[in-house]
Amino acid sequence: MKHRAAWISPLSLQGQRSPVTPYFFWPKEEAWDLMKETLEGESSWIPEEQVIEVLNSFTSLINYWQSDNPTLKQAKDNFPNARFHG
């Protein structure tokens, strides 16, 4: 399996773009755990409901990439709120 990277894309705050998380790579590292720690830790200004939503979406995305023969096109169709490169 190829390594995949995920991050929370920059948010626009008063016209300024600011990254929310660093890149997390899986299966090389425990990306979900690192994402959770980051969202609950230094980015604690994010409401709990949004943290849960992001983590649930991240879980779905990881599960998708672990399925049989995932394609980039299908990923784009299945996850319209995510951006994919590659």
C-alpha positions, 0 to 999 in steps of 0.5 A: 500500500502506498503511503497517503497524507492527510491534513486539515486544509487551511481555514480562512479567518478574516481574509488570512489563511492559516493551516490547522494541522501538519501532514499525517501519513498512513499507514506509516504513522498512526494518522488518526491518533495524531489528528485527534491529538492535534485537534483536541490539543493545540487547536482546542478552539475548534468546537467539539462537534467539528472535531468529531465530524472531522475525525469521523470523515477521516475514519471514512477516508482511511477505511476507503483507502484500505478497501480493495482497489481504491481509485482517485476518481472514486475518492473524489466522488465519495468525498466531495469535501476533500481535495486529492492530489496525485 
